[in-house]
Amino acid sequence: MKLTQAQAEEIVSGALERGAILGKALSIAIVDAGGFAVLIKRSDGARPLTPSIAMSKAYTAAVMERPSNMLKNWAESNPGFFAQLSTMGTHPIVATDGGVTIKRDGEIIGGLGVSGGTPAEDQKVCDEVLAELGYELEFPAWGTGAPRK
């Protein structure tokens, strides 16, 4: 299964609507499973760096095959290695809220990144829009096999 342009547009539209409800000017990035950009949109008033941040979050979620916030413990427990890892790909690997892996029927098909709100707001937008559109939001924790909810 591949992430389609129509799916990307539907996700971005839902995320921007949630941003408007929160009163936040957001940037939204969608990448495919390989981390390649499918769609990036910056709403009116979003800060200039937010598209790049959203892209890094989406890229992380896709290529690491886990939401970006699941990398926090790893980044904290092994900062030297994580610092090196974060420079290895096309975009930085980040350990923060607001990047969620796009998964349907058990298959990872991309990543969603949101930037412009607080970390908690960015994460909420990701989780809500993907849940509403029927994407899976459970991922095994690193090294435990326990699902992320």
C-alpha positions in Angstrom: 0.0 0.0 0.0 1.3 3.5 -0.9 0.3 6.8 0.6 -1.6 8.7 -2.1 -1.7 12.4 -2.8 -5.5 12.3 -2.0 -4.7 10.8 1.4 -2.0 13.3 2.1 -4.3 16.2 1.2 -7.0 14.8 3.5 -4.6 14.5 6.4 -3.2 18.0 5.8 -6.7 19.5 5.6 -7.8 17.9 8.9 -4.6 19.0 10.6 -5.1 22.6 9.4 -8.7 22.6 10.6 -7.6 21.5 14.0 -4.9 24.2 14.1 -7.6 26.8 13.3 -9.7 25.5 16.2 -6.7 25.9 18.5 -6.0 29.3 17.1 -2.6 28.2 15.9 -0.9 28.9 12.5 0.6 25.5 11.7 2.8 23.9 9.1 2.0 20.3 8.1 4.3 17.9 6.3 3.5 14.5 4.9 6.2 12.1 3.7 6.0 8.6 2.2 7.4 5.5 3.9 10.9 6.3 2.6 10.8 9.8 4.1 10.3 11.6 0.7 8.0 14.7 0.8 4.5 14.2 -0.5 2.9 17.4 0.7 4.0 20.4 2.8 1.7 23.2 3.7 2.3 26.3 5.8 -0.8 28.1 6.9 -1.0 31.9 6.9 0.9 33.4 9.8 2.9 30.2 10.5 6.5 31.1 11.6 9.1 30.7 8.8 10.9 27.7 10.3 7.8 25.6 11.0 7.8 23.9 7.6 11.3 22.6 8.2 10.5 21.4 11.7 7.3 19.7 10.5 9.3 18.0 7.7 11.9 16.7 10.2 9.1 15.3 12.5 7.4 13.6 9.5 10.7 12.2 8.2 11.6 10.9 11.7 8.2 9.2 12.1 8.5 7.5 8.7 12.1 6.3 8.6 12.3 5.3 12.3 8.9 3.6 12.0 7.8 5.1 15.3 6.3 8.4 16.3 9.0 10.9 17.0 8.1 11.2 20.7 8.9 7.5 21.2 12.6 8.4 20.6 12.8 10.7 23.7 14.1 8.0 26.1 16.7 6.8 23.5 17.9 10.4 22.9 18.2 11.0 26.6 19.9 7.7 27.5 22.5 7.8 24.7 22.8 11.4 23.6 26.2 10.9 21.8 24.9 8.2 19.5 21.5 10.0 19.0 23.3 13.2 18.0 25.2 11.3 15.3 22.1 9.4 14.2 20.2 12.7 13.9 22.5 13.8 11.1 22.6 10.6 9.0 19.5 11.0 7.0 18.2 13.5 4.5 16.5 15.5 7.3 17.3 15.6 11.0 16.0 12.8 13.2 14.2 14.5 16.1 12.9 13.2 19.5 9.9 15.4 20.2 6.1 15.5 20.0 4.4 16.2 16.7 5.6 13.5 14.4 3.5 10.4 13.9 4.0 7.4 11.7 1.1 6.9 9.2 0.1 3.2 9.4 -2.9 1.4 7.9 -3.6 -2.3 8.0 -0.3 -2.9 9.8 1.7 -1.3 7.1 3.8 1.9 7.5 3.0 4.2 4.6 4.4 7.5 5.7 4.9 10.1 8.4 3.0 13.2 9.5 4.7 16.2 11.1 3.0 19.2 12.7 4.8 22.4 13.9 3.5 25.7 15.1 1.8 24.9 18.4 3.2 23.8 21.6 4.7 20.3 21.5 1.5 18.9 23.2 -0.7 20.8 20.7 1.3 19.5 17.7 1.0 15.9 19.0 -2.7 16.3 19.7 -3.3 17.5 16.1 -1.4 14.5 14.7 -3.2 11.9 16.9 -6.7 13.3 16.4 -6.5 13.7 12.6 -5.0 10.2 12.0 -7.4 8.6 14.4 -10.4 10.3 12.8 -9.3 9.1 9.4 -8.8 5.5 10.5 -5.1 5.2 10.7 -3.5 3.1 13.4 -1.9 4.8 16.4 -0.3 1.8 18.2 3.4 1.1 17.8 5.6 -1.3 19.8 7.8 0.5 22.2 11.5 0.2 21.5 12.8 -3.1 22.7 9.7 -4.2 24.6 7.1 -5.1 22.1 4.6 -3.2 24.2 2.1 -1.1 22.1 2.1 2.7 22.2 -1.3 4.1 22.7 
